[in-house]
Amino acid sequence: MFILADEIIGMAIAEYIGGTRAKFEFVRFDMKKPGVLKKLEAFADDAIGGLIAGASSLMYSEATDKI
């Protein structure tokens, strides 16, 4: 059984924080489930993954804009 609502929540959080690039980062985190994401439940792992993806994409974008 596949749950799509959690994927949508994670993608929405990622895109809200980091834009379209963050959605791709979220998919990468969702497939690999690095670190603590492996230990979290269905909705929590995608919500936290979206938060991490959004933040890391935003930090990368801001860092490259300064170069």
CHARMM-style PDB file with segment names, atoms N, HN, CA, C and O in Angstrom:
ATOM      1  N   MET     1       0.834  -1.169   0.000  1.00  0.00      PROA
ATOM      2  CA  MET     1       0.000   0.000   0.000  1.00  0.00      PROA
ATOM      3  C   MET     1       0.885   1.241   0.000  1.00  0.00      PROA
ATOM      4  O   MET     1       1.858   1.320   0.749  1.00  0.00      PROA
ATOM      5  N   PHE     2       0.541   2.196  -0.837  1.00  0.00      PROA
ATOM      6  HN  PHE     2      -0.250   2.132  -1.445  1.00  0.00      PROA
ATOM      7  CA  PHE     2       1.295   3.439  -0.926  1.00  0.00      PROA
ATOM      8  C   PHE     2       0.477   4.578  -0.338  1.00  0.00      PROA
ATOM      9  O   PHE     2      -0.715   4.710  -0.614  1.00  0.00      PROA
ATOM     10  N   ILE     3       1.125   5.391   0.468  1.00  0.00      PROA
ATOM     11  HN  ILE     3       2.093   5.284   0.693  1.00  0.00      PROA
ATOM     12  CA  ILE     3       0.478   6.567   1.035  1.00  0.00      PROA
ATOM     13  C   ILE     3       1.032   7.775   0.296  1.00  0.00      PROA
ATOM     14  O   ILE     3       2.238   8.024   0.325  1.00  0.00      PROA
ATOM     15  N   LEU     4       0.166   8.521  -0.361  1.00  0.00      PROA
ATOM     16  HN  LEU     4      -0.813   8.320  -0.384  1.00  0.00      PROA
ATOM     17  CA  LEU     4       0.619   9.678  -1.117  1.00  0.00      PROA
ATOM     18  C   LEU     4       0.518  10.975  -0.342  1.00  0.00      PROA
ATOM     19  O   LEU     4       1.240  11.926  -0.641  1.00  0.00      PROA
ATOM     20  N   ALA     5      -0.357  11.038   0.646  1.00  0.00      PROA
ATOM     21  HN  ALA     5      -0.944  10.266   0.889  1.00  0.00      PROA
ATOM     22  CA  ALA     5      -0.556  12.287   1.379  1.00  0.00      PROA
ATOM     23  C   ALA     5       0.732  12.752   2.044  1.00  0.00      PROA
ATOM     24  O   ALA     5       1.022  13.949   2.058  1.00  0.00      PROA
ATOM     25  N   ASP     6       1.504  11.830   2.589  1.00  0.00      PROA
ATOM     26  HN  ASP     6       1.269  10.858   2.577  1.00  0.00      PROA
ATOM     27  CA  ASP     6       2.745  12.232   3.249  1.00  0.00      PROA
ATOM     28  C   ASP     6       3.768  12.752   2.250  1.00  0.00      PROA
ATOM     29  O   ASP     6       4.524  13.674   2.558  1.00  0.00      PROA
ATOM     30  N   GLU     7       3.798  12.167   1.054  1.00  0.00      PROA
ATOM     31  HN  GLU     7       3.185  11.418   0.804  1.00  0.00      PROA
ATOM     32  CA  GLU     7       4.702  12.652   0.010  1.00  0.00      PROA
ATOM     33  C   GLU     7       4.326  14.074  -0.396  1.00  0.00      PROA
ATOM     34  O   GLU     7       5.195  14.923  -0.591  1.00  0.00      PROA
ATOM     35  N   ILE     8       3.046  14.321  -0.519  1.00  0.00      PROA
ATOM     36  HN  ILE     8       2.340  13.631  -0.361  1.00  0.00      PROA
ATOM     37  CA  ILE     8       2.567  15.646  -0.914  1.00  0.00      PROA
ATOM     38  C   ILE     8       2.908  16.672   0.156  1.00  0.00      PROA
ATOM     39  O   ILE     8       3.308  17.792  -0.164  1.00  0.00      PROA
ATOM     40  N   ILE     9       2.754  16.304   1.418  1.00  0.00      PROA
ATOM     41  HN  ILE     9       2.429  15.394   1.678  1.00  0.00      PROA
ATOM     42  CA  ILE     9       3.099  17.211   2.514  1.00  0.00      PROA
ATOM     43  C   ILE     9       4.593  17.536   2.480  1.00  0.00      PROA
ATOM     44  O   ILE     9       4.981  18.699   2.600  1.00  0.00      PROA
ATOM     45  N   GLY    10       5.416  16.528   2.319  1.00  0.00      PROA
ATOM     46  HN  GLY    10       5.101  15.584   2.221  1.00  0.00      PROA
ATOM     47  CA  GLY    10       6.866  16.746   2.262  1.00  0.00      PROA
ATOM     48  C   GLY    10       7.274  17.629   1.099  1.00  0.00      PROA
ATOM     49  O   GLY    10       8.102  18.525   1.260  1.00  0.00      PROA
ATOM     50  N   MET    11       6.703  17.386  -0.068  1.00  0.00      PROA
ATOM     51  HN  MET    11       6.030  16.658  -0.199  1.00  0.00      PROA
ATOM     52  CA  MET    11       7.018  18.210  -1.239  1.00  0.00      PROA
ATOM     53  C   MET    11       6.538  19.645  -1.060  1.00  0.00      PROA
ATOM     54  O   MET    11       7.225  20.588  -1.454  1.00  0.00      PROA
ATOM     55  N   ALA    12       5.367  19.810  -0.468  1.00  0.00      PROA
ATOM     56  HN  ALA    12       4.809  19.044  -0.147  1.00  0.00      PROA
ATOM     57  CA  ALA    12       4.834  21.160  -0.249  1.00  0.00      PROA
ATOM     58  C   ALA    12       5.722  21.947   0.709  1.00  0.00      PROA
ATOM     59  O   ALA    12       5.989  23.126   0.479  1.00  0.00      PROA
ATOM     60  N   ILE    13       6.179  21.307   1.776  1.00  0.00      PROA
ATOM     61  HN  ILE    13       5.962  20.348   1.963  1.00  0.00      PROA
ATOM     62  CA  ILE    13       7.070  21.976   2.731  1.00  0.00      PROA
ATOM     63  C   ILE    13       8.380  22.355   2.047  1.00  0.00      PROA
ATOM     64  O   ILE    13       8.863  23.478   2.194  1.00  0.00      PROA
ATOM     65  N   ALA    14       8.949  21.418   1.303  1.00  0.00      PROA
ATOM     66  HN  ALA    14       8.557  20.506   1.184  1.00  0.00      PROA
ATOM     67  CA  ALA    14      10.214  21.679   0.614  1.00  0.00      PROA
ATOM     68  C   ALA    14      10.074  22.831  -0.371  1.00  0.00      PROA
ATOM     69  O   ALA    14      10.917  23.727  -0.403  1.00  0.00      PROA
ATOM     70  N   GLU    15       9.018  22.813  -1.172  1.00  0.00      PROA
ATOM     71  HN  GLU    15       8.333  22.085  -1.146  1.00  0.00      PROA
ATOM     72  CA  GLU    15       8.839  23.865  -2.180  1.00  0.00      PROA
ATOM     73  C   GLU    15       8.557  25.217  -1.534  1.00  0.00      PROA
ATOM     74  O   GLU    15       9.019  26.243  -2.034  1.00  0.00      PROA
ATOM     75  N   TYR    16       7.823  25.235  -0.454  1.00  0.00      PROA
ATOM     76  HN  TYR    16       7.448  24.402  -0.049  1.00  0.00      PROA
ATOM     77  CA  TYR    16       7.525  26.488   0.241  1.00  0.00      PROA
ATOM     78  C   TYR    16       8.806  27.156   0.751  1.00  0.00      PROA
ATOM     79  O   TYR    16       8.953  28.375   0.675  1.00  0.00      PROA
ATOM     80  N   ILE    17       9.718  26.349   1.264  1.00  0.00      PROA
ATOM     81  HN  ILE    17       9.598  25.358   1.326  1.00  0.00      PROA
ATOM     82  CA  ILE    17      10.951  26.899   1.836  1.00  0.00      PROA
ATOM     83  C   ILE    17      11.996  27.174   0.760  1.00  0.00      PROA
ATOM     84  O   ILE    17      12.595  28.250   0.737  1.00  0.00      PROA
ATOM     85  N   GLY    18      12.217  26.210  -0.128  1.00  0.00      PROA
ATOM     86  HN  GLY    18      11.730  25.336  -0.109  1.00  0.00      PROA
ATOM     87  CA  GLY    18      13.349  26.304  -1.049  1.00  0.00      PROA
ATOM     88  C   GLY    18      13.020  26.361  -2.521  1.00  0.00      PROA
ATOM     89  O   GLY    18      13.932  26.366  -3.349  1.00  0.00      PROA
ATOM     90  N   GLY    19      11.757  26.403  -2.875  1.00  0.00      PROA
ATOM     91  HN  GLY    19      11.017  26.398  -2.203  1.00  0.00      PROA
ATOM     92  CA  GLY    19      11.391  26.485  -4.284  1.00  0.00      PROA
ATOM     93  C   GLY    19      11.447  25.145  -4.995  1.00  0.00      PROA
ATOM     94  O   GLY    19      11.490  24.085  -4.370  1.00  0.00      PROA
ATOM     95  N   THR    20      11.445  25.220  -6.315  1.00  0.00      PROA
ATOM     96  HN  THR    20      11.410  26.081  -6.823  1.00  0.00      PROA
ATOM     97  CA  THR    20      11.379  24.012  -7.141  1.00  0.00      PROA
ATOM     98  C   THR    20      12.592  23.110  -6.948  1.00  0.00      PROA
ATOM     99  O   THR    20      12.459  21.886  -6.971  1.00  0.00      PROA
ATOM    100  N   ARG    21      13.759  23.687  -6.761  1.00  0.00      PROA
ATOM    101  HN  ARG    21      13.868  24.681  -6.742  1.00  0.00      PROA
ATOM    102  CA  ARG    21      14.965  22.869  -6.553  1.00  0.00      PROA
ATOM    103  C   ARG    21      14.825  21.971  -5.328  1.00  0.00      PROA
ATOM    104  O   ARG    21      15.335  20.851  -5.301  1.00  0.00      PROA
ATOM    105  N   ALA    22      14.138  22.469  -4.335  1.00  0.00      PROA
ATOM    106  HN  ALA    22      13.723  23.378  -4.357  1.00  0.00      PROA
ATOM    107  CA  ALA    22      13.979  21.706  -3.097  1.00  0.00      PROA
ATOM    108  C   ALA    22      13.130  20.460  -3.307  1.00  0.00      PROA
ATOM    109  O   ALA    22      13.291  19.477  -2.584  1.00  0.00      PROA
ATOM    110  N   LYS    23      12.229  20.484  -4.286  1.00  0.00      PROA
ATOM    111  HN  LYS    23      12.098  21.282  -4.873  1.00  0.00      PROA
ATOM    112  CA  LYS    23      11.421  19.290  -4.563  1.00  0.00      PROA
ATOM    113  C   LYS    23      12.310  18.140  -5.023  1.00  0.00      PROA
ATOM    114  O   LYS    23      12.087  16.990  -4.642  1.00  0.00      PROA
ATOM    115  N   PHE    24      13.307  18.442  -5.832  1.00  0.00      PROA
ATOM    116  HN  PHE    24      13.488  19.376  -6.141  1.00  0.00      PROA
ATOM    117  CA  PHE    24      14.229  17.406  -6.289  1.00  0.00      PROA
ATOM    118  C   PHE    24      15.074  16.880  -5.129  1.00  0.00      PROA
ATOM    119  O   PHE    24      15.349  15.684  -5.037  1.00  0.00      PROA
ATOM    120  N   GLU    25      15.475  17.784  -4.257  1.00  0.00      PROA
ATOM    121  HN  GLU    25      15.251  18.756  -4.332  1.00  0.00      PROA
ATOM    122  CA  GLU    25      16.237  17.381  -3.072  1.00  0.00      PROA
ATOM    123  C   GLU    25      15.372  16.507  -2.160  1.00  0.00      PROA
ATOM    124  O   GLU    25      15.860  15.540  -1.574  1.00  0.00      PROA
ATOM    125  N   PHE    26      14.095  16.848  -2.045  1.00  0.00      PROA
ATOM    126  HN  PHE    26      13.698  17.633  -2.521  1.00  0.00      PROA
ATOM    127  CA  PHE    26      13.181  16.046  -1.231  1.00  0.00      PROA
ATOM    128  C   PHE    26      13.073  14.622  -1.774  1.00  0.00      PROA
ATOM    129  O   PHE    26      13.094  13.661  -1.004  1.00  0.00      PROA
ATOM    130  N   VAL    27      12.961  14.484  -3.075  1.00  0.00      PROA
ATOM    131  HN  VAL    27      12.944  15.264  -3.701  1.00  0.00      PROA
ATOM    132  CA  VAL    27      12.862  13.146  -3.680  1.00  0.00      PROA
ATOM    133  C   VAL    27      14.117  12.336  -3.362  1.00  0.00      PROA
ATOM    134  O   VAL    27      14.038  11.140  -3.079  1.00  0.00      PROA
ATOM    135  N   ARG    28      15.266  12.990  -3.410  1.00  0.00      PROA
ATOM    136  HN  ARG    28      15.330  13.961  -3.641  1.00  0.00      PROA
ATOM    137  CA  ARG    28      16.521  12.292  -3.082  1.00  0.00      PROA
ATOM    138  C   ARG    28      16.517  11.826  -1.625  1.00  0.00      PROA
ATOM    139  O   ARG    28      16.888  10.689  -1.333  1.00  0.00      PROA
ATOM    140  N   PHE    29      16.095  12.710  -0.709  1.00  0.00      PROA
ATOM    141  HN  PHE    29      15.794  13.633  -0.946  1.00  0.00      PROA
ATOM    142  CA  PHE    29      16.015  12.322   0.700  1.00  0.00      PROA
ATOM    143  C   PHE    29      14.976  11.226   0.913  1.00  0.00      PROA
ATOM    144  O   PHE    29      15.185  10.315   1.715  1.00  0.00      PROA
ATOM    145  N   ASP    30      13.873  11.312   0.205  1.00  0.00      PROA
ATOM    146  HN  ASP    30      13.703  12.051  -0.447  1.00  0.00      PROA
ATOM    147  CA  ASP    30      12.800  10.337   0.385  1.00  0.00      PROA
ATOM    148  C   ASP    30      13.220   8.947  -0.090  1.00  0.00      PROA
ATOM    149  O   ASP    30      12.814   7.943   0.495  1.00  0.00      PROA
ATOM    150  N   MET    31      14.021   8.883  -1.136  1.00  0.00      PROA
ATOM    151  HN  MET    31      14.351   9.698  -1.611  1.00  0.00      PROA
ATOM    152  CA  MET    31      14.464   7.583  -1.644  1.00  0.00      PROA
ATOM    153  C   MET    31      15.542   6.960  -0.755  1.00  0.00      PROA
ATOM    154  O   MET    31      15.511   5.758  -0.492  1.00  0.00      PROA
ATOM    155  N   LYS    32      16.488   7.770  -0.297  1.00  0.00      PROA
ATOM    156  HN  LYS    32      16.513   8.746  -0.511  1.00  0.00      PROA
ATOM    157  CA  LYS    32      17.610   7.237   0.483  1.00  0.00      PROA
ATOM    158  C   LYS    32      17.324   7.145   1.974  1.00  0.00      PROA
ATOM    159  O   LYS    32      17.868   6.269   2.647  1.00  0.00      PROA
ATOM    160  N   LYS    33      16.493   8.017   2.503  1.00  0.00      PROA
ATOM    161  HN  LYS    33      16.051   8.728   1.957  1.00  0.00      PROA
ATOM    162  CA  LYS    33      16.173   8.082   3.938  1.00  0.00      PROA
ATOM    163  C   LYS    33      17.451   8.091   4.782  1.00  0.00      PROA
ATOM    164  O   LYS    33      17.676   7.180   5.579  1.00  0.00      PROA
ATOM    165  N   PRO    34      18.293   9.126   4.607  1.00  0.00      PROA
ATOM    166  CA  PRO    34      19.542   9.161   5.369  1.00  0.00      PROA
ATOM    167  C   PRO    34      19.322   9.499   6.842  1.00  0.00      PROA
ATOM    168  O   PRO    34      18.342  10.148   7.206  1.00  0.00      PROA
ATOM    169  N   GLY    35      20.237   9.053   7.666  1.00  0.00      PROA
ATOM    170  HN  GLY    35      21.033   8.525   7.371  1.00  0.00      PROA
ATOM    171  CA  GLY    35      20.256   9.410   9.082  1.00  0.00      PROA
ATOM    172  C   GLY    35      18.987   9.091   9.842  1.00  0.00      PROA
ATOM    173  O   GLY    35      18.479   7.971   9.804  1.00  0.00      PROA
ATOM    174  N   VAL    36      18.485  10.106  10.536  1.00  0.00      PROA
ATOM    175  HN  VAL    36      18.898  11.016  10.567  1.00  0.00      PROA
ATOM    176  CA  VAL    36      17.333   9.938  11.421  1.00  0.00      PROA
ATOM    177  C   VAL    36      16.032   9.696  10.645  1.00  0.00      PROA
ATOM    178  O   VAL    36      15.057   9.219  11.224  1.00  0.00      PROA
ATOM    179  N   LEU    37      16.001  10.010   9.370  1.00  0.00      PROA
ATOM    180  HN  LEU    37      16.794  10.398   8.899  1.00  0.00      PROA
ATOM    181  CA  LEU    37      14.774   9.817   8.589  1.00  0.00      PROA
ATOM    182  C   LEU    37      14.353   8.348   8.537  1.00  0.00      PROA
ATOM    183  O   LEU    37      13.168   8.047   8.398  1.00  0.00      PROA
ATOM    184  N   LYS    38      15.319   7.433   8.646  1.00  0.00      PROA
ATOM    185  HN  LYS    38      16.282   7.677   8.759  1.00  0.00      PROA
ATOM    186  CA  LYS    38      15.001   6.001   8.652  1.00  0.00      PROA
ATOM    187  C   LYS    38      14.166   5.606   9.864  1.00  0.00      PROA
ATOM    188  O   LYS    38      13.353   4.684   9.795  1.00  0.00      PROA
ATOM    189  N   LYS    39      14.375   6.308  10.969  1.00  0.00      PROA
ATOM    190  HN  LYS    39      15.036   7.057  11.025  1.00  0.00      PROA
ATOM    191  CA  LYS    39      13.743   5.933  12.229  1.00  0.00      PROA
ATOM    192  C   LYS    39      12.367   6.553  12.431  1.00  0.00      PROA
ATOM    193  O   LYS    39      11.638   6.150  13.338  1.00  0.00      PROA
ATOM    194  N   LEU    40      11.998   7.525  11.603  1.00  0.00      PROA
ATOM    195  HN  LEU    40      12.590   7.852  10.866  1.00  0.00      PROA
ATOM    196  CA  LEU    40      10.732   8.233  11.792  1.00  0.00      PROA
ATOM    197  C   LEU    40       9.567   7.502  11.134  1.00  0.00      PROA
ATOM    198  O   LEU    40       9.761   6.691  10.228  1.00  0.00      PROA
ATOM    199  N   GLU    41       8.374   7.793  11.593  1.00  0.00      PROA
ATOM    200  HN  GLU    41       8.217   8.451  12.329  1.00  0.00      PROA
ATOM    201  CA  GLU    41       7.152   7.192  11.050  1.00  0.00      PROA
ATOM    202  C   GLU    41       6.809   7.794   9.688  1.00  0.00      PROA
ATOM    203  O   GLU    41       7.491   8.702   9.212  1.00  0.00      PROA
ATOM    204  N   ALA    42       5.751   7.282   9.071  1.00  0.00      PROA
ATOM    205  HN  ALA    42       5.197   6.545   9.458  1.00  0.00      PROA
ATOM    206  CA  ALA    42       5.392   7.614   7.688  1.00  0.00      PROA
ATOM    207  C   ALA    42       5.247   9.110   7.428  1.00  0.00      PROA
ATOM    208  O   ALA    42       5.887   9.622   6.509  1.00  0.00      PROA
ATOM    209  N   PHE    43       4.450   9.816   8.183  1.00  0.00      PROA
ATOM    210  HN  PHE    43       3.930   9.400   8.929  1.00  0.00      PROA
ATOM    211  CA  PHE    43       4.247  11.235   7.912  1.00  0.00      PROA
ATOM    212  C   PHE    43       5.417  12.075   8.409  1.00  0.00      PROA
ATOM    213  O   PHE    43       5.794  13.059   7.772  1.00  0.00      PROA
ATOM    214  N   ALA    44       5.987  11.692   9.534  1.00  0.00      PROA
ATOM    215  HN  ALA    44       5.681  10.893  10.052  1.00  0.00      PROA
ATOM    216  CA  ALA    44       7.072  12.475  10.124  1.00  0.00      PROA
ATOM    217  C   ALA    44       8.314  12.473   9.242  1.00  0.00      PROA
ATOM    218  O   ALA    44       8.967  13.507   9.098  1.00  0.00      PROA
ATOM    219  N   ASP    45       8.653  11.330   8.649  1.00  0.00      PROA
ATOM    220  HN  ASP    45       8.124  10.490   8.766  1.00  0.00      PROA
ATOM    221  CA  ASP    45       9.865  11.284   7.835  1.00  0.00      PROA
ATOM    222  C   ASP    45       9.759  12.194   6.624  1.00  0.00      PROA
ATOM    223  O   ASP    45      10.744  12.827   6.241  1.00  0.00      PROA
ATOM    224  N   ASP    46       8.588  12.272   6.017  1.00  0.00      PROA
ATOM    225  HN  ASP    46       7.788  11.759   6.328  1.00  0.00      PROA
ATOM    226  CA  ASP    46       8.435  13.135   4.847  1.00  0.00      PROA
ATOM    227  C   ASP    46       8.327  14.608   5.226  1.00  0.00      PROA
ATOM    228  O   ASP    46       8.820  15.467   4.496  1.00  0.00      PROA
ATOM    229  N   ALA    47       7.699  14.910   6.341  1.00  0.00      PROA
ATOM    230  HN  ALA    47       7.298  14.212   6.934  1.00  0.00      PROA
ATOM    231  CA  ALA    47       7.620  16.302   6.791  1.00  0.00      PROA
ATOM    232  C   ALA    47       9.012  16.825   7.157  1.00  0.00      PROA
ATOM    233  O   ALA    47       9.386  17.926   6.755  1.00  0.00      PROA
ATOM    234  N   ILE    48       9.768  16.045   7.910  1.00  0.00      PROA
ATOM    235  HN  ILE    48       9.464  15.150   8.237  1.00  0.00      PROA
ATOM    236  CA  ILE    48      11.126  16.448   8.290  1.00  0.00      PROA
ATOM    237  C   ILE    48      12.041  16.448   7.065  1.00  0.00      PROA
ATOM    238  O   ILE    48      12.889  17.330   6.925  1.00  0.00      PROA
ATOM    239  N   GLY    49      11.874  15.469   6.183  1.00  0.00      PROA
ATOM    240  HN  GLY    49      11.186  14.753   6.297  1.00  0.00      PROA
ATOM    241  CA  GLY    49      12.648  15.440   4.941  1.00  0.00      PROA
ATOM    242  C   GLY    49      12.381  16.666   4.085  1.00  0.00      PROA
ATOM    243  O   GLY    49      13.304  17.219   3.486  1.00  0.00      PROA
ATOM    244  N   GLY    50      11.123  17.095   4.022  1.00  0.00      PROA
ATOM    245  HN  GLY    50      10.374  16.646   4.508  1.00  0.00      PROA
ATOM    246  CA  GLY    50      10.778  18.313   3.286  1.00  0.00      PROA
ATOM    247  C   GLY    50      11.409  19.541   3.903  1.00  0.00      PROA
ATOM    248  O   GLY    50      11.885  20.427   3.193  1.00  0.00      PROA
ATOM    249  N   LEU    51      11.414  19.596   5.223  1.00  0.00      PROA
ATOM    250  HN  LEU    51      11.028  18.876   5.800  1.00  0.00      PROA
ATOM    251  CA  LEU    51      12.035  20.710   5.934  1.00  0.00      PROA
ATOM    252  C   LEU    51      13.541  20.762   5.659  1.00  0.00      PROA
ATOM    253  O   LEU    51      14.091  21.828   5.383  1.00  0.00      PROA
ATOM    254  N   ILE    52      14.191  19.620   5.736  1.00  0.00      PROA
ATOM    255  HN  ILE    52      13.745  18.754   5.960  1.00  0.00      PROA
ATOM    256  CA  ILE    52      15.635  19.555   5.483  1.00  0.00      PROA
ATOM    257  C   ILE    52      15.940  19.884   4.024  1.00  0.00      PROA
ATOM    258  O   ILE    52      16.877  20.629   3.737  1.00  0.00      PROA
ATOM    259  N   ALA    53      15.157  19.334   3.107  1.00  0.00      PROA
ATOM    260  HN  ALA    53      14.396  18.728   3.339  1.00  0.00      PROA
ATOM    261  CA  ALA    53      15.371  19.593   1.684  1.00  0.00      PROA
ATOM    262  C   ALA    53      15.191  21.069   1.360  1.00  0.00      PROA
ATOM    263  O   ALA    53      15.988  21.651   0.624  1.00  0.00      PROA
ATOM    264  N   GLY    54      14.152  21.668   1.906  1.00  0.00      PROA
ATOM    265  HN  GLY    54      13.505  21.195   2.504  1.00  0.00      PROA
ATOM    266  CA  GLY    54      13.920  23.089   1.664  1.00  0.00      PROA
ATOM    267  C   GLY    54      15.032  23.950   2.217  1.00  0.00      PROA
ATOM    268  O   GLY    54      15.514  24.862   1.545  1.00  0.00      PROA
ATOM    269  N   ALA    55      15.442  23.663   3.442  1.00  0.00      PROA
ATOM    270  HN  ALA    55      15.051  22.922   3.988  1.00  0.00      PROA
ATOM    271  CA  ALA    55      16.496  24.461   4.078  1.00  0.00      PROA
ATOM    272  C   ALA    55      17.833  24.300   3.361  1.00  0.00      PROA
ATOM    273  O   ALA    55      18.535  25.286   3.136  1.00  0.00      PROA
ATOM    274  N   SER    56      18.190  23.074   3.001  1.00  0.00      PROA
ATOM    275  HN  SER    56      17.620  22.274   3.184  1.00  0.00      PROA
ATOM    276  CA  SER    56      19.478  22.867   2.338  1.00  0.00      PROA
ATOM    277  C   SER    56      19.489  23.479   0.944  1.00  0.00      PROA
ATOM    278  O   SER    56      20.510  24.020   0.522  1.00  0.00      PROA
ATOM    279  N   SER    57      18.379  23.407   0.225  1.00  0.00      PROA
ATOM    280  HN  SER    57      17.549  22.968   0.568  1.00  0.00      PROA
ATOM    281  CA  SER    57      18.307  24.023  -1.099  1.00  0.00      PROA
ATOM    282  C   SER    57      18.376  25.539  -1.006  1.00  0.00      PROA
ATOM    283  O   SER    57      19.030  26.188  -1.822  1.00  0.00      PROA
ATOM    284  N   LEU    58      17.704  26.099  -0.014  1.00  0.00      PROA
ATOM    285  HN  LEU    58      17.173  25.571   0.650  1.00  0.00      PROA
ATOM    286  CA  LEU    58      17.733  27.545   0.181  1.00  0.00      PROA
ATOM    287  C   LEU    58      19.143  28.014   0.544  1.00  0.00      PROA
ATOM    288  O   LEU    58      19.612  29.028   0.028  1.00  0.00      PROA
ATOM    289  N   MET    59      19.814  27.284   1.424  1.00  0.00      PROA
ATOM    290  HN  MET    59      19.433  26.460   1.843  1.00  0.00      PROA
ATOM    291  CA  MET    59      21.186  27.650   1.801  1.00  0.00      PROA
ATOM    292  C   MET    59      22.117  27.565   0.598  1.00  0.00      PROA
ATOM    293  O   MET    59      22.962  28.440   0.406  1.00  0.00      PROA
ATOM    294  N   TYR    60      21.972  26.522  -0.212  1.00  0.00      PROA
ATOM    295  HN  TYR    60      21.285  25.812  -0.057  1.00  0.00      PROA
ATOM    296  CA  TYR    60      22.805  26.369  -1.403  1.00  0.00      PROA
ATOM    297  C   TYR    60      22.544  27.504  -2.389  1.00  0.00      PROA
ATOM    298  O   TYR    60      23.484  28.073  -2.943  1.00  0.00      PROA
ATOM    299  N   SER    61      21.280  27.832  -2.608  1.00  0.00      PROA
ATOM    300  HN  SER    61      20.516  27.370  -2.158  1.00  0.00      PROA
ATOM    301  CA  SER    61      20.933  28.903  -3.544  1.00  0.00      PROA
ATOM    302  C   SER    61      21.488  30.244  -3.082  1.00  0.00      PROA
ATOM    303  O   SER    61      22.025  31.006  -3.885  1.00  0.00      PROA
ATOM    304  N   GLU    62      21.361  30.531  -1.802  1.00  0.00      PROA
ATOM    305  HN  GLU    62      20.925  29.912  -1.149  1.00  0.00      PROA
ATOM    306  CA  GLU    62      21.881  31.796  -1.276  1.00  0.00      PROA
ATOM    307  C   GLU    62      23.403  31.842  -1.332  1.00  0.00      PROA
ATOM    308  O   GLU    62      23.979  32.899  -1.587  1.00  0.00      PROA
ATOM    309  N   ALA    63      24.056  30.718  -1.100  1.00  0.00      PROA
ATOM    310  HN  ALA    63      23.588  29.859  -0.893  1.00  0.00      PROA
ATOM    311  CA  ALA    63      25.519  30.675  -1.151  1.00  0.00      PROA
ATOM    312  C   ALA    63      26.027  30.876  -2.574  1.00  0.00      PROA
ATOM    313  O   ALA    63      27.024  31.569  -2.777  1.00  0.00      PROA
ATOM    314  N   THR    64      25.363  30.286  -3.557  1.00  0.00      PROA
ATOM    315  HN  THR    64      24.553  29.723  -3.392  1.00  0.00      PROA
ATOM    316  CA  THR    64      25.815  30.434  -4.940  1.00  0.00      PROA
ATOM    317  C   THR    64      25.472  31.799  -5.509  1.00  0.00      PROA
ATOM    318  O   THR    64      26.128  32.251  -6.447  1.00  0.00      PROA
ATOM    319  N   ASP    65      24.465  32.466  -4.970  1.00  0.00      PROA
ATOM    320  HN  ASP    65      23.932  32.099  -4.208  1.00  0.00      PROA
ATOM    321  CA  ASP    65      24.132  33.816  -5.429  1.00  0.00      PROA
ATOM    322  C   ASP    65      25.209  34.819  -5.032  1.00  0.00      PROA
ATOM    323  O   ASP    65      25.386  35.835  -5.704  1.00  0.00      PROA
ATOM    324  N   LYS    66      25.924  34.545  -3.955  1.00  0.00      PROA
ATOM    325  HN  LYS    66      25.780  33.719  -3.409  1.00  0.00      PROA
ATOM    326  CA  LYS    66      26.956  35.463  -3.472  1.00  0.00      PROA
ATOM    327  C   LYS    66      28.263  35.326  -4.241  1.00  0.00      PROA
ATOM    328  O   LYS    66      29.133  36.192  -4.145  1.00  0.00      PROA
ATOM    329  N   ILE    67      28.406  34.258  -4.996  1.00  0.00      PROA
ATOM    330  HN  ILE    67      27.699  33.555  -5.074  1.00  0.00      PROA
ATOM    331  CA  ILE    67      29.659  34.013  -5.735  1.00  0.00      PROA
ATOM    332  C   ILE    67      29.681  34.844  -6.990  1.00  0.00      PROA
ATOM    333  OT1 ILE    67      30.646  34.786  -7.752  1.00  0.00      PROA
TER     334      ILE     67
END
